[in-house]
Amino acid sequence: MNRVFIVMLQVAGLYGLYLAGSWIQQALGLFIPGSVIGMLLLFVLLSLKIIPEWLLQQGVAFMIRHLPFFFIPATVGIISYAHVFKGKGMLLIVIGLFSTALVMAVSGRVTQMLVKRREEA
């Protein structure tokens, strides 16, 4: 029971950061989504060690373990608009492959730079 309460509290904290990001986005009229601003807030708080990593670790692990469930609403939404994508299958495959390769290349490059920087320090 204690672990369940801790996970719920940590997930609520993450949700609070999302809400703070959404509030900042609306208050300042920014074009960046509130969820991204909330993620940047989390990054800054963790980087500056204002929030220690262990404080959110179990809640984050829970959310990652159940990550596929978060994609179900988006998938259903896309299926609802299948007529928009009709006849563009090959284009969507090319775009999907290109964007996947681009993300892999950029992620790999950034990881190599960070590892190299850590080894030099």
VMD Tcl script that builds the backbone (N, CA, C; Angstrom):
set m [mol new atoms 363]
animate dup $m
set s [atomselect $m all]
$s set {name element resname resid chain x y z} {
  {N N MET 1 A 0.820 -1.199 0.000}
  {CA C MET 1 A 0.000 0.000 0.000}
  {C C MET 1 A 0.858 1.254 0.000}
  {N N ASN 2 A 1.961 1.200 0.738}
  {CA C ASN 2 A 2.848 2.353 0.828}
  {C C ASN 2 A 3.461 2.688 -0.531}
  {N N ARG 3 A 3.867 1.654 -1.281}
  {CA C ARG 3 A 4.472 1.865 -2.598}
  {C C ARG 3 A 3.472 2.472 -3.576}
  {N N VAL 4 A 2.233 2.031 -3.506}
  {CA C VAL 4 A 1.183 2.562 -4.377}
  {C C VAL 4 A 0.989 4.050 -4.111}
  {N N PHE 5 A 0.966 4.428 -2.838}
  {CA C PHE 5 A 0.808 5.834 -2.481}
  {C C PHE 5 A 1.981 6.666 -2.990}
  {N N ILE 6 A 3.191 6.125 -2.872}
  {CA C ILE 6 A 4.384 6.847 -3.339}
  {C C ILE 6 A 4.322 7.058 -4.847}
  {N N VAL 7 A 3.965 6.013 -5.589}
  {CA C VAL 7 A 3.868 6.115 -7.052}
  {C C VAL 7 A 2.792 7.126 -7.432}
  {N N MET 8 A 1.656 7.089 -6.750}
  {CA C MET 8 A 0.582 8.038 -7.057}
  {C C MET 8 A 1.035 9.470 -6.774}
  {N N LEU 9 A 1.745 9.666 -5.693}
  {CA C LEU 9 A 2.241 10.994 -5.345}
  {C C LEU 9 A 3.256 11.494 -6.376}
  {N N GLN 10 A 4.149 10.606 -6.817}
  {CA C GLN 10 A 5.152 10.987 -7.805}
  {C C GLN 10 A 4.519 11.291 -9.161}
  {N N VAL 11 A 3.566 10.496 -9.575}
  {CA C VAL 11 A 2.864 10.753 -10.839}
  {C C VAL 11 A 2.084 12.060 -10.740}
  {N N ALA 12 A 1.500 12.322 -9.573}
  {CA C ALA 12 A 0.799 13.595 -9.373}
  {C C ALA 12 A 1.781 14.766 -9.470}
  {N N GLY 13 A 2.991 14.589 -8.965}
  {CA C GLY 13 A 4.016 15.631 -9.086}
  {C C GLY 13 A 4.375 15.890 -10.542}
  {N N LEU 14 A 4.523 14.828 -11.319}
  {CA C LEU 14 A 4.809 14.977 -12.749}
  {C C LEU 14 A 3.647 15.661 -13.459}
  {N N TYR 15 A 2.436 15.307 -13.072}
  {CA C TYR 15 A 1.254 15.944 -13.656}
  {C C TYR 15 A 1.200 17.420 -13.275}
  {N N GLY 16 A 1.624 17.724 -12.055}
  {CA C GLY 16 A 1.694 19.122 -11.622}
  {C C GLY 16 A 2.663 19.925 -12.475}
  {N N LEU 17 A 3.788 19.326 -12.844}
  {CA C LEU 17 A 4.732 20.005 -13.728}
  {C C LEU 17 A 4.126 20.215 -15.109}
  {N N TYR 18 A 3.363 19.245 -15.578}
  {CA C TYR 18 A 2.662 19.405 -16.856}
  {C C TYR 18 A 1.672 20.570 -16.776}
  {N N LEU 19 A 0.915 20.614 -15.682}
  {CA C LEU 19 A -0.057 21.700 -15.520}
  {C C LEU 19 A 0.640 23.053 -15.420}
  {N N ALA 20 A 1.778 23.096 -14.727}
  {CA C ALA 20 A 2.541 24.348 -14.632}
  {C C ALA 20 A 3.010 24.781 -16.019}
  {N N GLY 21 A 3.487 23.825 -16.819}
  {CA C GLY 21 A 3.902 24.136 -18.182}
  {C C GLY 21 A 2.749 24.642 -19.028}
  {N N SER 22 A 1.582 24.027 -18.874}
  {CA C SER 22 A 0.402 24.479 -19.623}
  {C C SER 22 A -0.010 25.876 -19.191}
  {N N TRP 23 A 0.074 26.142 -17.887}
  {CA C TRP 23 A -0.275 27.465 -17.389}
  {C C TRP 23 A 0.694 28.516 -17.928}
  {N N ILE 24 A 1.988 28.204 -17.928}
  {CA C ILE 24 A 2.996 29.135 -18.459}
  {C C ILE 24 A 2.724 29.404 -19.940}
  {N N GLN 25 A 2.410 28.343 -20.680}
  {CA C GLN 25 A 2.147 28.484 -22.114}
  {C C GLN 25 A 0.950 29.393 -22.361}
  {N N GLN 26 A -0.100 29.212 -21.603}
  {CA C GLN 26 A -1.299 30.031 -21.784}
  {C C GLN 26 A -1.084 31.461 -21.300}
  {N N ALA 27 A -0.397 31.615 -20.165}
  {CA C ALA 27 A -0.196 32.950 -19.593}
  {C C ALA 27 A 0.678 33.824 -20.486}
  {N N LEU 28 A 1.692 33.200 -21.096}
  {CA C LEU 28 A 2.617 33.966 -21.930}
  {C C LEU 28 A 2.263 33.912 -23.413}
  {N N GLY 29 A 1.254 33.117 -23.764}
  {CA C GLY 29 A 0.841 33.008 -25.162}
  {C C GLY 29 A 1.919 32.409 -26.051}
  {N N LEU 30 A 2.644 31.445 -25.531}
  {CA C LEU 30 A 3.739 30.827 -26.285}
  {C C LEU 30 A 3.197 29.812 -27.287}
  {N N PHE 31 A 3.973 29.570 -28.341}
  {CA C PHE 31 A 3.577 28.580 -29.338}
  {C C PHE 31 A 4.069 27.182 -28.968}
  {N N ILE 32 A 4.932 27.078 -27.972}
  {CA C ILE 32 A 5.458 25.792 -27.509}
  {C C ILE 32 A 4.377 25.129 -26.645}
  {N N PRO 33 A 4.090 23.857 -26.867}
  {CA C PRO 33 A 3.060 23.183 -26.065}
  {C C PRO 33 A 3.409 23.175 -24.578}
  {N N GLY 34 A 2.394 23.216 -23.746}
  {CA C GLY 34 A 2.589 23.206 -22.304}
  {C C GLY 34 A 3.290 21.961 -21.809}
  {N N SER 35 A 3.055 20.831 -22.478}
  {CA C SER 35 A 3.718 19.592 -22.066}
  {C C SER 35 A 5.232 19.684 -22.259}
  {N N VAL 36 A 5.653 20.331 -23.322}
  {CA C VAL 36 A 7.093 20.505 -23.571}
  {C C VAL 36 A 7.688 21.460 -22.539}
  {N N ILE 37 A 6.969 22.518 -22.212}
  {CA C ILE 37 A 7.441 23.456 -21.193}
  {C C ILE 37 A 7.540 22.740 -19.848}
  {N N GLY 38 A 6.559 21.905 -19.521}
  {CA C GLY 38 A 6.608 21.124 -18.290}
  {C C GLY 38 A 7.802 20.187 -18.261}
  {N N MET 39 A 8.113 19.567 -19.411}
  {CA C MET 39 A 9.268 18.691 -19.486}
  {C C MET 39 A 10.561 19.479 -19.304}
  {N N LEU 40 A 10.610 20.686 -19.870}
  {CA C LEU 40 A 11.784 21.541 -19.675}
  {C C LEU 40 A 11.914 21.959 -18.209}
  {N N LEU 41 A 10.791 22.232 -17.560}
  {CA C LEU 41 A 10.821 22.539 -16.126}
  {C C LEU 41 A 11.392 21.370 -15.333}
  {N N LEU 42 A 10.937 20.162 -15.655}
  {CA C LEU 42 A 11.443 18.970 -14.991}
  {C C LEU 42 A 12.939 18.819 -15.222}
  {N N PHE 43 A 13.374 19.040 -16.459}
  {CA C PHE 43 A 14.795 18.938 -16.789}
  {C C PHE 43 A 15.615 19.934 -15.974}
  {N N VAL 44 A 15.155 21.167 -15.898}
  {CA C VAL 44 A 15.879 22.198 -15.145}
  {C C VAL 44 A 15.916 21.846 -13.661}
  {N N LEU 45 A 14.783 21.424 -13.117}
  {CA C LEU 45 A 14.738 21.081 -11.694}
  {C C LEU 45 A 15.644 19.899 -11.363}
  {N N LEU 46 A 15.711 18.918 -12.247}
  {CA C LEU 46 A 16.596 17.775 -12.023}
  {C C LEU 46 A 18.063 18.154 -12.244}
  {N N SER 47 A 18.330 18.977 -13.254}
  {CA C SER 47 A 19.706 19.381 -13.551}
  {C C SER 47 A 20.304 20.221 -12.429}
  {N N LEU 48 A 19.501 21.109 -11.879}
  {CA C LEU 48 A 19.977 21.964 -10.795}
  {C C LEU 48 A 19.889 21.269 -9.433}
  {N N LYS 49 A 19.453 20.021 -9.456}
  {CA C LYS 49 A 19.305 19.203 -8.252}
  {C C LYS 49 A 18.363 19.837 -7.222}
  {N N ILE 50 A 17.405 20.620 -7.713}
  {CA C ILE 50 A 16.359 21.152 -6.849}
  {C C ILE 50 A 15.439 19.999 -6.441}
  {N N ILE 51 A 15.156 19.127 -7.408}
  {CA C ILE 51 A 14.420 17.895 -7.145}
  {C C ILE 51 A 15.392 16.736 -7.351}
  {N N PRO 52 A 15.672 15.948 -6.315}
  {CA C PRO 52 A 16.564 14.795 -6.514}
  {C C PRO 52 A 15.891 13.715 -7.361}
  {N N GLU 53 A 16.690 12.992 -8.098}
  {CA C GLU 53 A 16.177 11.979 -9.022}
  {C C GLU 53 A 15.358 10.912 -8.303}
  {N N TRP 54 A 15.810 10.489 -7.142}
  {CA C TRP 54 A 15.122 9.409 -6.419}
  {C C TRP 54 A 13.702 9.802 -6.025}
  {N N LEU 55 A 13.425 11.091 -5.972}
  {CA C LEU 55 A 12.110 11.561 -5.552}
  {C C LEU 55 A 11.020 11.221 -6.572}
  {N N LEU 56 A 11.400 11.034 -7.822}
  {CA C LEU 56 A 10.432 10.732 -8.880}
  {C C LEU 56 A 10.644 9.368 -9.527}
  {N N GLN 57 A 11.639 8.638 -9.071}
  {CA C GLN 57 A 12.090 7.437 -9.766}
  {C C GLN 57 A 11.008 6.358 -9.899}
  {N N GLN 58 A 10.289 6.040 -8.842}
  {CA C GLN 58 A 9.283 4.977 -8.923}
  {C C GLN 58 A 8.099 5.381 -9.809}
  {N N GLY 59 A 7.683 6.635 -9.730}
  {CA C GLY 59 A 6.575 7.104 -10.568}
  {C C GLY 59 A 6.934 7.097 -12.039}
  {N N VAL 60 A 8.162 7.518 -12.347}
  {CA C VAL 60 A 8.622 7.514 -13.735}
  {C C VAL 60 A 8.725 6.082 -14.251}
  {N N ALA 61 A 9.262 5.174 -13.427}
  {CA C ALA 61 A 9.376 3.767 -13.838}
  {C C ALA 61 A 7.994 3.176 -14.110}
  {N N PHE 62 A 7.021 3.517 -13.285}
  {CA C PHE 62 A 5.647 3.044 -13.485}
  {C C PHE 62 A 5.097 3.534 -14.817}
  {N N MET 63 A 5.303 4.825 -15.102}
  {CA C MET 63 A 4.776 5.389 -16.347}
  {C C MET 63 A 5.465 4.791 -17.571}
  {N N ILE 64 A 6.760 4.576 -17.504}
  {CA C ILE 64 A 7.478 3.984 -18.636}
  {C C ILE 64 A 7.027 2.546 -18.860}
  {N N ARG 65 A 6.797 1.821 -17.757}
  {CA C ARG 65 A 6.351 0.435 -17.866}
  {C C ARG 65 A 4.991 0.349 -18.573}
  {N N HIS 66 A 4.166 1.370 -18.409}
  {CA C HIS 66 A 2.823 1.368 -18.996}
  {C C HIS 66 A 2.710 2.338 -20.175}
  {N N LEU 67 A 3.815 2.698 -20.772}
  {CA C LEU 67 A 3.851 3.678 -21.853}
  {C C LEU 67 A 2.962 3.325 -23.053}
  {N N PRO 68 A 2.891 2.060 -23.483}
  {CA C PRO 68 A 2.051 1.770 -24.655}
  {C C PRO 68 A 0.587 2.188 -24.483}
  {N N PHE 69 A 0.075 2.176 -23.262}
  {CA C PHE 69 A -1.316 2.569 -23.034}
  {C C PHE 69 A -1.545 4.050 -23.335}
  {N N PHE 70 A -0.496 4.862 -23.233}
  {CA C PHE 70 A -0.642 6.291 -23.499}
  {C C PHE 70 A -0.819 6.572 -24.992}
  {N N PHE 71 A -0.448 5.625 -25.847}
  {CA C PHE 71 A -0.558 5.823 -27.294}
  {C C PHE 71 A -1.899 5.366 -27.848}
  {N N ILE 72 A -2.690 4.672 -27.069}
  {CA C ILE 72 A -3.972 4.160 -27.557}
  {C C ILE 72 A -4.897 5.293 -28.004}
  {N N PRO 73 A -5.089 6.371 -27.214}
  {CA C PRO 73 A -5.984 7.442 -27.691}
  {C C PRO 73 A -5.507 8.093 -28.985}
  {N N ALA 74 A -4.191 8.276 -29.142}
  {CA C ALA 74 A -3.672 8.878 -30.370}
  {C C ALA 74 A -3.923 7.961 -31.563}
  {N N THR 75 A -3.732 6.674 -31.373}
  {CA C THR 75 A -3.952 5.716 -32.455}
  {C C THR 75 A -5.421 5.692 -32.858}
  {N N VAL 76 A -6.304 5.695 -31.889}
  {CA C VAL 76 A -7.741 5.708 -32.194}
  {C C VAL 76 A -8.104 7.003 -32.918}
  {N N GLY 77 A -7.507 8.118 -32.509}
  {CA C GLY 77 A -7.763 9.394 -33.176}
  {C C GLY 77 A -7.324 9.367 -34.631}
  {N N ILE 78 A -6.178 8.758 -34.893}
  {CA C ILE 78 A -5.694 8.661 -36.273}
  {C C ILE 78 A -6.607 7.766 -37.100}
  {N N ILE 79 A -7.054 6.665 -36.508}
  {CA C ILE 79 A -7.946 5.756 -37.226}
  {C C ILE 79 A -9.254 6.463 -37.584}
  {N N SER 80 A -9.698 7.383 -36.737}
  {CA C SER 80 A -10.925 8.131 -37.021}
  {C C SER 80 A -10.786 8.999 -38.272}
  {N N TYR 81 A -9.559 9.387 -38.594}
  {CA C TYR 81 A -9.306 10.237 -39.763}
  {C C TYR 81 A -8.586 9.469 -40.870}
  {N N ALA 82 A -8.877 8.184 -40.989}
  {CA C ALA 82 A -8.224 7.352 -41.998}
  {C C ALA 82 A -8.456 7.881 -43.413}
  {N N HIS 83 A -9.585 8.508 -43.655}
  {CA C HIS 83 A -9.889 9.030 -45.000}
  {C C HIS 83 A -8.898 10.121 -45.418}
  {N N VAL 84 A -8.324 10.826 -44.469}
  {CA C VAL 84 A -7.344 11.867 -44.785}
  {C C VAL 84 A -6.062 11.233 -45.337}
  {N N PHE 85 A -5.713 10.069 -44.813}
  {CA C PHE 85 A -4.471 9.410 -45.205}
  {C C PHE 85 A -4.639 8.468 -46.393}
  {N N LYS 86 A -5.855 8.286 -46.866}
  {CA C LYS 86 A -6.128 7.348 -47.947}
  {C C LYS 86 A -5.360 7.745 -49.208}
  {N N GLY 87 A -4.674 6.776 -49.805}
  {CA C GLY 87 A -3.928 7.012 -51.036}
  {C C GLY 87 A -2.557 7.627 -50.817}
  {N N LYS 88 A -2.166 7.849 -49.600}
  {CA C LYS 88 A -0.863 8.455 -49.318}
  {C C LYS 88 A 0.035 7.495 -48.532}
  {N N GLY 89 A -0.234 6.205 -48.654}
  {CA C GLY 89 A 0.491 5.200 -47.880}
  {C C GLY 89 A 1.988 5.221 -48.103}
  {N N MET 90 A 2.417 5.268 -49.373}
  {CA C MET 90 A 3.850 5.235 -49.668}
  {C C MET 90 A 4.531 6.489 -49.147}
  {N N LEU 91 A 3.913 7.631 -49.278}
  {CA C LEU 91 A 4.475 8.879 -48.775}
  {C C LEU 91 A 4.634 8.821 -47.253}
  {N N LEU 92 A 3.623 8.290 -46.567}
  {CA C LEU 92 A 3.696 8.176 -45.113}
  {C C LEU 92 A 4.800 7.214 -44.683}
  {N N ILE 93 A 4.995 6.147 -45.431}
  {CA C ILE 93 A 6.077 5.206 -45.118}
  {C C ILE 93 A 7.419 5.882 -45.281}
  {N N VAL 94 A 7.609 6.631 -46.361}
  {CA C VAL 94 A 8.877 7.337 -46.590}
  {C C VAL 94 A 9.118 8.367 -45.494}
  {N N ILE 95 A 8.098 9.129 -45.151}
  {CA C ILE 95 A 8.234 10.133 -44.088}
  {C C ILE 95 A 8.555 9.451 -42.760}
  {N N GLY 96 A 7.889 8.356 -42.460}
  {CA C GLY 96 A 8.151 7.619 -41.218}
  {C C GLY 96 A 9.570 7.095 -41.153}
  {N N LEU 97 A 10.039 6.508 -42.256}
  {CA C LEU 97 A 11.408 5.985 -42.282}
  {C C LEU 97 A 12.445 7.104 -42.178}
  {N N PHE 98 A 12.213 8.203 -42.892}
  {CA C PHE 98 A 13.144 9.334 -42.852}
  {C C PHE 98 A 13.212 9.939 -41.451}
  {N N SER 99 A 12.050 10.173 -40.854}
  {CA C SER 99 A 12.047 10.795 -39.526}
  {C C SER 99 A 12.652 9.865 -38.479}
  {N N THR 100 A 12.414 8.564 -38.606}
  {CA C THR 100 A 13.024 7.607 -37.680}
  {C C THR 100 A 14.536 7.607 -37.820}
  {N N ALA 101 A 15.035 7.583 -39.050}
  {CA C ALA 101 A 16.479 7.617 -39.276}
  {C C ALA 101 A 17.089 8.916 -38.761}
  {N N LEU 102 A 16.392 10.025 -38.965}
  {CA C LEU 102 A 16.888 11.317 -38.484}
  {C C LEU 102 A 16.973 11.347 -36.959}
  {N N VAL 103 A 15.950 10.856 -36.291}
  {CA C VAL 103 A 15.961 10.816 -34.825}
  {C C VAL 103 A 17.082 9.900 -34.330}
  {N N MET 104 A 17.257 8.769 -34.971}
  {CA C MET 104 A 18.327 7.850 -34.565}
  {C C MET 104 A 19.691 8.492 -34.750}
  {N N ALA 105 A 19.903 9.173 -35.861}
  {CA C ALA 105 A 21.199 9.798 -36.133}
  {C C ALA 105 A 21.488 10.921 -35.146}
  {N N VAL 106 A 20.521 11.772 -34.913}
  {CA C VAL 106 A 20.730 12.893 -33.983}
  {C C VAL 106 A 20.924 12.368 -32.560}
  {N N SER 107 A 20.122 11.402 -32.156}
  {CA C SER 107 A 20.264 10.842 -30.811}
  {C C SER 107 A 21.631 10.180 -30.633}
  {N N GLY 108 A 22.064 9.440 -31.633}
  {CA C GLY 108 A 23.381 8.799 -31.567}
  {C C GLY 108 A 24.503 9.810 -31.486}
  {N N ARG 109 A 24.411 10.859 -32.273}
  {CA C ARG 109 A 25.442 11.905 -32.274}
  {C C ARG 109 A 25.508 12.627 -30.928}
  {N N VAL 110 A 24.353 12.981 -30.394}
  {CA C VAL 110 A 24.314 13.663 -29.096}
  {C C VAL 110 A 24.865 12.750 -28.004}
  {N N THR 111 A 24.500 11.467 -28.043}
  {CA C THR 111 A 25.015 10.522 -27.055}
  {C C THR 111 A 26.518 10.399 -27.148}
  {N N GLN 112 A 27.058 10.319 -28.365}
  {CA C GLN 112 A 28.516 10.242 -28.536}
  {C C GLN 112 A 29.200 11.481 -27.991}
  {N N MET 113 A 28.617 12.651 -28.229}
  {CA C MET 113 A 29.210 13.890 -27.725}
  {C C MET 113 A 29.207 13.913 -26.196}
  {N N LEU 114 A 28.106 13.478 -25.591}
  {CA C LEU 114 A 28.023 13.473 -24.135}
  {C C LEU 114 A 28.987 12.470 -23.511}
  {N N VAL 115 A 29.125 11.296 -24.126}
  {CA C VAL 115 A 30.061 10.296 -23.614}
  {C C VAL 115 A 31.487 10.805 -23.737}
  {N N LYS 116 A 31.802 11.418 -24.853}
  {CA C LYS 116 A 33.148 11.964 -25.057}
  {C C LYS 116 A 33.441 13.064 -24.038}
  {N N ARG 117 A 32.468 13.940 -23.787}
  {CA C ARG 117 A 32.641 15.016 -22.819}
  {C C ARG 117 A 32.853 14.437 -21.421}
  {N N ARG 118 A 32.108 13.385 -21.077}
  {CA C ARG 118 A 32.237 12.768 -19.755}
  {C C ARG 118 A 33.602 12.096 -19.589}
  {N N GLU 119 A 34.101 11.475 -20.666}
  {CA C GLU 119 A 35.406 10.821 -20.595}
  {C C GLU 119 A 36.534 11.836 -20.449}
  {N N GLU 120 A 36.372 13.029 -21.030}
  {CA C GLU 120 A 37.388 14.060 -20.929}
  {C C GLU 120 A 37.415 14.698 -19.540}
  {N N ALA 121 A 36.293 14.660 -18.868}
  {CA C ALA 121 A 36.229 15.325 -17.538}
  {C C ALA 121 A 36.825 14.496 -16.434}
}
mol reanalyze $m
mol bondsrecalc $m
mol representation Tube
mol addrep $m
